[in-house]
Amino acid sequence: MKRLHIGLADRGYDILIGSGLLDSLGRLIADVRTPSKAVVLTDDHIWSLYGDRLTAALGDLPHRVLVLPHGEQTKCAEVYAQALSFCAQNQLTRTDMLIAFGGGVIGDLGGFVAATYMRGIDFVQVPTTLLAQVDSSVGGKTAIDLPEGKNLVGAFWQPVLVVADLDLLQTLPSREQAGGMAEVIKYGAIFDSALFAKLEAHPTWETLTPILDEIVYACCDWKRQVVERDERDTGDRMLLNFGHTFGHAIEAHGRYTDYIHGEGVALGMVLAAKAGIRLGVTPVGTDDRLESLCDSFGLPMTDRFPAAALTAHLALDKKRAGSALRLVLLRAIGEGYVHSLPVDEVLSLAEDIGDAN
């Protein structure tokens, strides 16, 4: 088992990475907290695969389980209210705990419930997808979507523990495996050219599996460094949104059903590289290198979008500051930076890229 500590004073916590950790979950929780009871938030797909194991792993800890439909549509105000009511109906108190057992959707939703129920209760992230293990379960960003855009309502609320069992990734559908790889590629693109090159040397899920523990650890360690410097997303942490500005627009345009999050991010990274090339700040060919690596892991790279797919949702992007929008671009593979442009210029740039894509 590998262990990383997120150093945030009284909000610090460990990320545990390894195989077979799910079966030790009750003991691992007891090492950091002693709740009287817990609510488990999960989805129907994960519960059908691992529900019995989770129940056994929690042992003597009394718990109730809310099983929700899988998919991005679950991350909405109506389900959020349902989850809050479930906590109240089961008399959860501030000395109890919420366990988010699922992928990014369950982690984001569960974290927001924990952040706001009784003004904040402890929660544990048990991420079951690659995307959640390397990115969304770490760092305390929690949110739900609105019809107008993704992650527009949320809070910063750190978990007390993250338990990433790598064995759970082997039952992921190939589409979810690919979606998670988009976030892995992102870390290499913005921070770590050596990681990017390692992915190019292991360009399929099968060849990457033997070193998956190294990959997950490397991504979590990069996120640890960023979160410790910028917990509230006002500086360096914005770099983690590489590909997300365009990617969220693509997801929203598809009403969160046409593309899963990682697919949107993959397409968004390539579009961001194209934007950087048009602005003269990104080396020519960077978009091709990104596209080739994403394609090798099965991410959709042939899709084309009308300009409206990009511009209709960009004005509500969370990285907007007044009349400017902050794009994450690349000076090179391994060197991301934040580039601020007037919103009108971003929309015009998006139209050009969309029409040319």
C-alpha positions in Angstrom: 0.0 0.0 0.0 1.2 3.5 -0.9 0.3 6.4 1.4 0.2 10.2 0.6 -0.6 12.8 3.2 -2.4 16.0 2.2 -0.9 18.7 4.5 -3.7 21.1 5.3 -3.2 21.7 9.0 -6.3 20.5 10.9 -7.9 19.5 7.6 -5.1 17.2 6.5 -5.8 13.5 5.6 -4.2 10.5 3.9 -4.7 9.0 0.5 -4.2 5.2 0.6 -3.5 3.5 -2.8 -3.2 -0.3 -3.2 -4.9 -3.5 -3.9 -7.5 -5.2 -1.7 -8.1 -2.1 0.4 -11.9 -2.2 0.2 -12.0 -5.3 2.4 -10.2 -3.4 5.2 -12.3 -0.2 4.9 -13.8 -0.5 8.4 -10.4 -0.8 10.0 -9.0 2.0 7.9 -11.9 4.3 8.9 -11.4 3.4 12.6 -7.8 4.5 12.4 -8.9 8.1 11.7 -12.5 8.5 13.1 -14.9 6.6 15.4 -18.4 7.5 14.1 -21.5 6.1 15.7 -23.1 5.3 12.4 -22.7 6.1 8.7 -24.6 6.8 5.5 -23.2 5.2 2.4 -23.9 7.0 -0.9 -23.4 4.9 -4.0 -24.8 4.1 -7.4 -26.7 1.1 -8.7 -23.8 -0.2 -10.9 -21.2 -0.1 -8.1 -23.5 -1.5 -5.5 -24.4 -4.5 -7.7 -20.7 -5.3 -8.0 -19.3 -4.5 -4.6 -22.2 -3.9 -2.2 -21.8 -7.2 -0.3 -18.0 -6.6 0.1 -18.6 -3.0 1.4 -21.1 -4.2 4.0 -18.8 -6.9 5.2 -15.9 -4.5 5.3 -17.7 -2.0 7.5 -18.2 -4.7 10.1 -19.9 -3.5 13.3 -20.3 0.1 12.0 -24.1 0.7 11.7 -24.9 2.1 8.3 -27.7 2.8 5.8 -27.2 2.8 2.1 -28.7 5.2 -0.5 -28.3 3.6 -4.0 -28.7 6.2 -6.8 -28.8 5.8 -10.6 -25.4 6.0 -12.2 -24.5 8.8 -14.5 -24.0 12.6 -14.5 -27.7 13.3 -14.4 -27.6 12.1 -10.7 -25.5 15.2 -9.8 -28.5 17.5 -9.7 -30.4 19.6 -7.1 -33.2 17.1 -6.8 -31.0 14.1 -5.9 -28.9 16.4 -3.6 -32.1 17.2 -1.7 -33.0 13.5 -1.7 -29.6 12.6 -0.2 -29.9 15.3 2.5 -33.3 14.0 3.5 -32.0 10.5 3.7 -29.3 11.6 6.1 -31.9 13.4 8.3 -34.3 10.5 8.2 -31.5 8.2 9.4 -30.7 10.7 12.2 -27.1 11.3 11.1 -25.4 13.8 13.4 -22.2 15.8 13.3 -20.3 12.9 15.1 -21.3 10.5 12.3 -20.0 10.1 8.8 -20.9 9.9 5.1 -19.1 7.4 2.9 -19.0 8.2 -0.9 -18.6 4.9 -2.6 -18.4 5.4 -6.4 -16.9 7.4 -9.2 -16.7 11.1 -9.7 -20.4 11.8 -9.7 -21.0 10.1 -6.3 -17.8 11.7 -4.9 -18.8 15.2 -5.9 -22.4 14.8 -4.8 -21.5 13.0 -1.6 -18.9 15.6 -0.7 -21.4 18.4 -1.2 -24.0 16.6 1.0 -21.3 16.2 3.7 -20.3 19.8 3.4 -23.8 21.2 3.9 -25.7 18.7 6.0 -25.7 20.2 9.6 -23.1 22.7 8.2 -20.6 19.9 7.7 -19.9 16.3 8.7 -17.0 14.0 8.1 -16.9 12.0 4.9 -14.7 9.3 3.4 -14.0 9.0 -0.3 -13.9 5.4 -1.7 -13.3 6.1 -5.4 -14.1 3.3 -7.7 -13.1 4.7 -11.1 -9.7 5.8 -12.4 -10.9 9.3 -12.9 -12.0 9.6 -9.3 -8.9 7.9 -7.9 -6.4 10.2 -9.7 -8.4 13.4 -9.5 -11.9 14.1 -8.2 -11.7 12.3 -4.9 -8.7 14.4 -3.8 -8.7 18.0 -2.9 -12.1 18.7 -1.5 -13.9 20.1 -4.5 -17.6 19.1 -4.2 -20.4 20.2 -6.5 -23.7 19.5 -8.4 -24.7 20.6 -11.8 -27.3 23.1 -13.0 -29.0 23.0 -16.4 -27.0 26.1 -17.2 -23.6 24.4 -16.6 -21.5 21.8 -14.8 -20.4 22.1 -11.1 -21.9 25.6 -10.7 -23.1 24.8 -7.1 -20.7 23.4 -4.6 -18.3 23.9 -1.7 -14.7 23.2 -0.7 -14.9 20.4 1.9 -12.0 18.0 2.5 -12.6 14.3 3.2 -11.0 12.7 6.3 -9.7 9.8 4.2 -9.4 8.6 0.6 -9.2 4.9 0.0 -8.3 4.0 -3.6 -8.5 0.2 -4.2 -6.8 -0.4 -7.5 -8.5 -3.8 -7.9 -11.8 -2.1 -8.4 -10.5 -0.6 -11.7 -10.3 -4.0 -13.3 -14.1 -4.2 -13.6 -14.4 -0.8 -15.1 -16.1 -0.8 -18.6 -13.6 0.2 -21.2 -15.2 3.5 -21.7 -14.7 4.4 -18.1 -11.1 3.2 -18.2 -10.5 5.5 -21.2 -12.3 8.4 -19.5 -10.0 8.1 -16.5 -7.0 8.2 -18.7 -7.9 11.7 -19.9 -7.2 13.0 -16.4 -4.0 11.0 -16.2 -2.9 12.5 -19.5 -3.8 15.9 -18.2 -1.3 15.7 -15.3 1.5 14.8 -17.7 0.5 17.6 -20.1 0.5 20.4 -17.5 3.1 19.2 -15.0 5.2 16.2 -15.9 6.7 15.6 -19.4 8.3 12.4 -18.0 4.9 11.0 -17.0 3.6 12.0 -20.5 6.4 10.1 -22.1 5.8 7.1 -19.9 2.2 7.0 -21.0 3.3 7.2 -24.6 5.6 4.2 -23.9 2.6 2.3 -22.4 -0.2 3.4 -24.7 -2.9 0.9 -23.9 -4.8 -0.1 -20.7 -3.2 -3.6 -20.9 0.4 -2.3 -21.1 -0.3 0.3 -18.4 -1.9 -2.0 -15.8 1.4 -3.4 -14.4 2.5 0.1 -13.4 -0.9 1.4 -12.5 0.0 1.9 -8.8 2.9 4.2 -10.0 0.6 6.2 -12.3 -2.1 6.7 -9.7 0.4 7.7 -7.0 2.2 10.2 -9.4 -1.1 11.9 -10.3 -2.2 12.1 -6.6 1.1 13.5 -5.6 0.9 16.2 -8.2 -2.6 17.1 -7.0 -1.3 17.0 -3.4 1.3 19.6 -4.2 -1.2 21.9 -5.9 -3.9 21.6 -3.2 -1.4 22.3 -0.4 -0.4 25.5 -2.2 -3.8 26.6 -3.3 -6.7 24.8 -1.6 -9.4 27.3 -2.7 -8.6 27.4 -6.4 -7.4 30.9 -6.8 -3.9 30.3 -8.2 -2.0 27.2 -9.2 -5.0 24.9 -8.7 -6.6 26.4 -11.8 -4.0 24.5 -13.8 -5.9 21.3 -13.0 -8.7 22.6 -15.3 -6.7 22.1 -18.4 -9.1 20.8 -21.0 -12.1 21.4 -18.7 -13.2 24.8 -20.1 -13.9 23.4 -23.5 -14.7 20.0 -22.1 -17.4 21.2 -19.8 -19.0 23.1 -22.7 -19.0 19.9 -24.8 -20.5 17.9 -21.9 -23.2 20.6 -21.4 -24.0 20.8 -25.1 -24.6 17.0 -25.0 -26.8 17.4 -22.0 -24.4 15.2 -20.0 -25.5 12.1 -21.9 -23.5 12.2 -25.1 -20.1 12.3 -23.4 -18.8 11.2 -20.1 -16.5 13.6 -18.2 -13.2 12.2 -19.4 -14.3 12.2 -23.0 -15.1 15.9 -22.7 -11.8 16.6 -21.0 -9.9 14.7 -23.7 -11.5 16.7 -26.5 -11.1 19.9 -24.5 -7.4 19.3 -24.1 -6.9 19.0 -27.8 -9.0 22.1 -28.4 -7.0 24.0 -25.7 -3.8 23.0 -27.5 -5.2 24.2 -30.8 -6.2 27.5 -29.1 -2.7 27.9 -27.8 -1.2 27.3 -31.2 -3.5 29.9 -32.7 -2.4 32.4 -30.0 1.2 31.6 -30.7 2.0 30.3 -27.2 1.9 26.5 -27.8 4.3 24.7 -30.1 2.9 23.5 -33.4 2.2 19.8 -33.2 1.3 19.7 -29.5 -2.3 19.1 -30.4 -1.3 16.1 -32.6 0.7 14.6 -29.8 -2.2 15.0 -27.3 -4.7 13.6 -29.8 -2.5 10.6 -30.6 -2.1 9.7 -26.9 -5.8 10.1 -26.2 -6.7 8.1 -29.2 -4.4 5.3 -28.2 -6.4 4.9 -24.9 -9.7 4.8 -26.8 -10.9 8.4 -26.2 -13.1 9.9 -29.0 -11.0 12.1 -31.2 -13.0 12.1 -34.4 -16.0 14.1 -33.2 -16.7 17.5 -34.6 -18.6 20.3 -33.0 -20.4 23.3 -34.3 -19.1 26.5 -32.9 -22.3 26.9 -30.9 -21.4 23.7 -28.9 -18.4 25.6 -27.5 -19.7 29.2 -27.1 -23.1 28.7 -25.6 -21.7 27.5 -22.2 -18.4 29.3 -22.0 -19.7 32.5 -20.6 -20.8 30.7 -17.4 -17.4 28.9 -16.9 -16.3 29.0 -13.2 -12.9 30.4 -14.2 -14.5 33.6 -15.5 -13.4 36.7 -13.6 -15.6 39.7 -14.6 -15.1 40.3 -18.3 -12.2 37.9 -18.6 -12.0 34.1 -18.8 -8.9 32.2 -17.7 -7.8 29.5 -20.1 -5.3 26.9 -19.2 -2.8 26.6 -22.0 0.5 24.8 -22.6 3.9 26.4 -23.2 5.1 22.8 -23.8 4.2 19.3 -22.8 4.7 19.4 -19.0 4.4 23.2 -18.7 0.8 24.5 -18.3 -0.1 28.0 -17.4 -3.1 30.2 -17.0 -3.8 32.6 -19.9 -6.4 35.4 -19.2 -8.4 36.7 -22.2 -11.5 38.9 -22.5 -14.6 36.7 -22.8 -15.4 38.0 -26.2 -12.0 37.0 -27.5 -12.4 33.5 -26.0 -15.8 33.1 -27.6 -14.3 34.3 -31.0 -11.4 31.9 -30.6 -13.8 29.1 -29.7 -15.9 29.8 -32.8 -12.7 29.6 -35.0 -11.6 26.3 -33.4 -15.1 24.8 -33.5 -15.5 25.6 -37.1 -12.1 24.2 -38.0 -12.3 21.1 -35.8 
